[in-house]
Amino acid sequence: MSTDKNRATAAAILPLVGGPDNISSIAHCMTRLRIGLHDRSLVQDEALRALPAVMGVVEDDTYQIVLGPGTVARVTPEFEALVEEARAAAPAPPAAPPAAAAHAPLTADGLAAQGAALKQAQKAKNATPFKLFLRRIANIFVPLIPALIGCGIIAGLNGVLTNMGWLPAIVPALAAMASGFMSLIAVFVGYNTAKEFGGTAILGGAVAAIIVFPGVAKIDAFGQPLSPGQGGVLGALAAALLAVQVEKWCRKWVPEALDVLVTPTLTVLISGLVTLFGLMFLAGEASAAIGTFANWLLATGGAFAGLVLGGLFLPLVMLGLHQALIPIHTTLIEQSGYTVLLPILAMAGAGQVGAAIAVYYRLPRNGSLRTTIKSALPAGFLGVGEPLIYGVSLPLGRPFVTACIGGAAGGAFIGLCNQLGTAFGSTAIGPSGWALFPLLDGRSGMGVTIAVYAGGLAVGYLVGFAATYFFGFTRQMLTDLNTDPDPAAPASPTSEADKEPALA
């Protein structure tokens, strides 16, 4: 039954993105189906947003349809199968032209169209060499997120069983499950790096595997012995990037008759020697510095650091600069078992949720926008913020700023608690909001850790709500927006929307 539902969702999406002949690539991340398109004009944006399973659409290097965690991993294979079946059967008929853009920006559709336009404009600004490089770095780590989440939750469960003294025979097995992936994460990073930058993926993995090989302890570099895993994911990233360059050089100069023997040998040999006698040491120093700085920052300037990080994260996302944090998160998880930064950054989503609830109550007669908010809020509580950002706060303008204020307040609360001694973080990257609870870990015990994180969310919700309710609208905005643009909907103050006692 579930398979039928996922296939139905895929079947509904396919014609609205121009049919199988309009698709050049298909992939997915934690929450989004990512589609490469031949002709962007064939996409019917408004019809896509109207599908019950679709939480929103985002344009970046690919066309991204937000389906939510879990759902996207099930819909994507069905979507791929439908595309292949349609291509094998016959060419797809021309897709209908995209739905006309809403003329009035006061509806939910109008605001969503404005959000899409803002996203497209930001995409053009983000197409700088540096930001494109960051995007490629993110592409290396995003496929690792499901394993980080699964192993992180198992690690948390193992910690609970260990602390409670329960099931002692199971604890070692859970420890092996939780730690196995992390002990080899450098290999996966190397594999994905080579694949992303145009090299042979398995050669990137082979070079990165040198970093975790126990025998490196017998090798001295810079006057001291190496340790297995030294340099971690940063070393693996650098080693695989070097391997790609060596491989490309070999492909250019090695005769074809010798390529199959010489190119992989030289790639592993040259990149391996540089890794052992240079990159591992340098990357190890860089990794240690990152961990030391992150812990020092929150221990000494926790409240202020949390305020800045929580308040600026949404703008960083808009600028594409948040992708630079992914290797940092992974390095911190590799070092201490969790990243102290993610719970603070998750407060940006809390501010966004609080702002959306305030918009809901400040516009009691805009049934269209209220419906959008009600449908997007459950995903927002679970940390999927795109529908609220691009469908509500960003096109409205001021509520986006007040959402950032809520995120800053929540971040300051988490940072202050860290400064006072309650240091904790997330054992994986990807989830936020309520979905982060199973991934929390820290030095002060699970009860205190959960209470502090819940307190941060509450602060983010409340401050985001208050800032938006009192400062998120001008008088003219309220006049323009506080009407129901649907002529079929009741417009009187006693409409059903006004009678709703809560967000149900």
N, C-alpha and C positions, 0 to 999 in steps of 0.2 A: 504494500500500500504506500509506504514511504517512497519507494522507487518510482511508483506511478506519479506521485506528487512532484518529485524532483524533475522527472521527465516532462511533466506538464509545464512546469516553470521554464525549463529550457526551451520547450516548443513555443511558448508564448514570447520569449525573448528573441528567438532567432529571426523572425520576419521583421521585427522592429529595429534591428540593427543592419538591415539591408539584405538579409538572406545569406546563404552560405558563400556565394561568390564575392561578397563584400568583405569577407573575413580573411585576414592575412596571418593572424596568430591568436592562440587561446592559452591563457594561463590564469592562475588565481593566487591570491595571497590569503591572509587570515580572514578577511571579510569581503573581498571584492573579486568579481569575475573580470579579468582584464582581457580586452579584445583589441587586436590590431585591425584597423579598418583601411580598405582601399579608398573609399569615398565617404567622408564624414557627413556629407549632405543627405545621405540616404537613411540616417538614423532618425527615428521618431522619438525624440526625447520625452515629450509630455506623455505619450502613450506608455513608454517604459516606466516612467515614474508612477503611473497609475496602476501598474501591476501590483497585486497584493504582496508578493514576495520581495519586491524591490524597495529598499529603504532610501535609495537616492542614486544619482549618477555623478561621476567626477571625471573630468578630462585632464589627462596628463600626457605622458608619452604614449599611453594607450587609453582606450575608452573603458572606463571602470564602472561596473554596475555593483552597487553595494547590496549584498544579500545577507550579510551577517555571518558570524563564526559558526562552523558546523554545516550550515546550509550550503555555503559556497563550495565546500569540498565535495558535496554530493551532487550539486547541480552541474558543476563543471564537466565531469565525465559524461553526463547525459547530453550536455550541450555539444561536446566534441563528437559524440557518437552520431547525433542528429546531423551535424555538419557533414561528416563523412558519408552518411547514408544518402543525404540529399545530393552531394556531389557525385556519388556513384550512380545514382538513379538518373538524374537529368539536371541540366542547368536550371537554377532557380529563376522564377519570373522576376521582372523588375519590381523593386520595392516601391511602395507608395511614397510620395513625397512627404517630408517631415511635416508634422502638424504645425499649423501657423502659431507663431508666438503670441502669447496673450498680450492684448493691447493695453490692458489696465494692469499696472504693477501692484495693485492692491490685493490681488488674490494670491493664494498659495502658489498657484502655477506661475503667476507673474514674478513673485519673489524667487521662486526656484529658477526661473529663466535668468533673472538678474544674477543669482548666485553662480549659475553656469557661465555667464558672460564674464563675471569677475574672475572665476577660476581660469577661463581661457586666457584672459589678459595677464593673469599672474603666471600662467604657464609660459607665455612668450617672454616675460621678464626673467623667468627662471632658466631659460635655455642658454645659460652661460657655460663655458667649459668647466668651471669649477663645480657648478651645481649639477651639471650632467655627470661629472665624475662621481659626485656624492651619490647620485641616483644609482650609478652602477655598483658602487660599494654596497648600497642598500640591497640591491638585487642579489648580492652574494649571501647576505645574512637572512633575508626574509624566508627562503625555503627551509631554514633551520628552525624557525619558530615553533612549528608543531612539536618537534622533538624536545625543544627546550621546555615547552609547557608541560608535556607529558612527564618528562623526567623530573621537572620541578615539583609537580604535584605529588609524584611518588616519593620524592625526597621529603616533602612536608609530612606526608603520611608516615614515613619511616621515623621522622623526628618525634611525632606524637606517640607512636608505639614505643619508641626507646624511652622517652620521658615517663610514660605511664607504666613501663615494665611489662607490657602486654606482648604476647606472641613472640617470645624471644627466638624461636626457631625460624620465624619469617623475616626478622629484621635484617640478617645478612643478605638474604635474597633481594629484598627491596633496596638495600644499599647498592648492590651490584647493578640493579636495573637503573637506579637513579644516577649512578656515577659512570657507567659504561660509556654513554654517549659523550659526556663532558670530557672523559679522558682521551677521546679521539676527535674532539670537535675541530682541532687544527687540521686534520685530514680532510674533513668535509669543507672547511673554509678554503683550503687549497684547491680542492676539486672544483668548487663553484667559482673560485676566482679565475682559474684558467678557462673555464667554460665561458664566463662572462666577458673576458677580454680577448677571446679569439684563439686560445691555445687548445691543446688536447687536455681534456679534463682530468684524465687519469694520471697524466704526467704531473699536473699541478698537485694532485693528491699524493703522488709518490714523493715529491720533494717535501711537501708539508709533513709527511709521515716521519721524516728524519727527526723532526722536532720532538716527537713523543716517544721515539725509540729509546728504551732503557740504556742501551750501550753508549749513548752520548756522554754519560757520566765519566767515561774513560778519556774524554777529549778535553784538552785545555785550550781556552781561548782568552786572550787578553790577560794571561797570567793566572787564570783560575779555572777550575773544572766546570764544565757545563752541567746542567741538571735537566733531566727529562721534562719536557713541557716548557722550558725556559723560552720566553718570548710569546708563548701562547698564540692566540688568534692573530695578533699583530705580526708576529714572526711568520706565521703561515701565509698571511696576506702578502707580505713583502716577498717571501720566497716564491710563491706562485706567480706573482707579477714578474719577477726576474725570470722564472722558467718560461713564461710566455714569450718574453723578448728573446731569450736564447733560442727557443724553438723556431720563432719566426726568422731569425738570422740563419739558422741551419737550413730551413726550408728554401731560403733564397740562394745559398751557396753550395750546399751539398748536392752532388749529382743524384738524379732520381734512382739510379741503380743501387746506390748505397744508402738512400734516405731511410729505409725501414730499419737499418742497423745503426747508422751513425747518429741520426737526429735524436732519437730518444736517449741514447747513451750520453751524448754530449749535454743534452738538456738536464738530465739528472746529475751528471758529474759536475758540471760547472755550477749549476744552481745550488747543488748540495754542498759543495766546498765553500761557496760564499755564505751559505746559510750557517754552516757549522762554525766558520771562523770569522763571522762578522754579524750577520743578521740576528742570530739567536741572542747574542749578548746585547746588541743595541735595542732590539725589540723588548728584551727582558727589562732593561733599564727604563724604557718608555712605559711599559705596562706597570712597573712598580711606581713610577712617578704619577701615573693616572690614579691608581688606587690611593696613594698617599694624599694627593691633592683633594680628591673627592671626600675622603674622610676628614681631612683638615678643614675643608670648606664648611662642612656641616657642623663640625665640632666647635668651631670658633665663630663662625658667622651664620649659624643655622637659620635663624628667623629671617634675616635679610636675604641670605642666599635662596631660601625657599620662596620668599616673596618674588624675587627676580625670576627664578626659574619657572615657578607656577604661573606668573603673570605674562611671561614672554613666550610660553611654549606654543600657544595658538598662532601668534605671528610668525614664529619660526617655522611652523608647519606650512603656513601660507607662502613663505619665502623658499621653502624646500631645504632649509638648513638643518632641520631636525634629523635628517638622514646621517649627519655627521656623528650623532650620538649613538648610533647602533653599534659600531665597533667598541665604543666606550662601555656601553651596557654589558656587552658580551665579555669584555676584558674583566670588568668588575665581578661578574658572575663566576668567571673562571678562577679569579683570585680568592674571593671570600664566600662564594656560594650564592650571593645575591647582589643586585645593583641598588644602591641607596638612592639613586636619582629617580628611578621610575615612579615610586609612590608620590614624590613631589610633583613630577610632571603630570601624573594622572589627575591632579587637582584642577588642571585646566578644563578637563571634561566635566568636573563637578560644577565649576563656575558656569559652563555652557548649559548644563541642565537647569541650574537655578535661574539663569537668564531666560530660558525658554518657558519655564513655568510662569515667570513674571509677565512675559509677552502674552501668554494665554489669558491671564487674568486682567491685563490692561486693555485687551481688545475683545470684550465680551460679545460684540456684535459681528465680528469677522469670523463667521462659521468656517470658511474655507481654510484660513490659516490655523484656527484652533484644531481642526481635524488633522492637519498636517502635524502639528505639535503632538497631539495625542498618539498618533501612530508612530512617531519617531522617538518619543520619550523612553519606552522600554529599552530600545537599543541604546539610547543615550546613557541610561543607568548602568548598562553593561559595558560601557566604554566605547561604543560605536557612535562617534560624534558627527560624522559627515552629513547625515540628513538634517540635523539641527543647524550645523554651521552653514551649509550651502543653501538650505531651504528656508532658514529663518533669520539667524542673527547677522550673518555677513551682509546679505542684501539690504537689511534694515539699517546697518551702519552702527548706530550708537549701542544697540544691544550686544554687538560683538565686542566693543570696548568694555562694557560693564561685565560681560562674561569673563574677560581677562582679569578684571578686578576681583571677581569671585575666585578665579584660579590663583591669583596672587595671595589672597587671604588664606585659602586652604594650604598653599605651599608654605606660607609663613608659619602656620600652625605645625605642620609636619617638621619643618626645619627647626623650630623652637624646641620641640620635643626631642629631636635628635641632639640638639645642643645641650639639653638637660640630661642626656644620658640614654635615652631610648632610641638606640640606633637599630634600624631595620631596613629591609629592602624587599625586592621581588626576585624570586629564583628563576624567572624567565621574562622575556620581553614579548610584547604583543598585546596582551590583555590590559585593560585598565578598568576604572569604575568598580562595580561590585564583582566583576569577573576576576579581579586581582586578589580577592580574599584568600582563595586556596593556595596562592603562590607566595604569600608573605612569610618572611623568616627574619629573625633578629636575635639579639643577645639578651633581651629582657623577658623572654617567655612569650608564648603564643597569645595568651590572654591580653597582655598589655599591648602587644604589637597590633592585634586586631582592633583593640579599643582606640588606639591612637590613630590608626588609618581611618576608622569609622568617624572619629572626631574631625579629622581633616576633611572628609567628604561632606560632613554636616556643615562645617564652616564654609566650604566652597558653595554648597547649595544655597545657604542662607544669605551669604554676602552677595553672590551672583543674583539672587532673587531681589534683595533689597536695592542693590545698585541699579538694577534694570527697572524695577518698579518705580523708583523715585527719580532716576536720572536718565533712563534709557529712551525717553521720548520727548520731543518738543510738542508744543500745543498743536502745531500744524500737522505733525505726524499722527497725533491722536485723532485729529479731525479727518485726515485722509484715510487712515487705516481702520478706524473703529466703525466700519459699516460692512454690511454683508453684500459683497459684489454679485452674489448669485441672486438674480431676480426671482427665482423660484423659492428662495428661502425666506422665511418670515423675517421682517426687518424691525419689528417692534421691540421695545425693551423687555417684553415678557416672552421673547422667543425661547425655544428649547435650550439654546446655547446659554442664555442667561440663567436658566433654572438649574443648570448642572452644578451640583454641590462640590464636585471634586473631579480630578482627572481620572476618568474610568476608561 
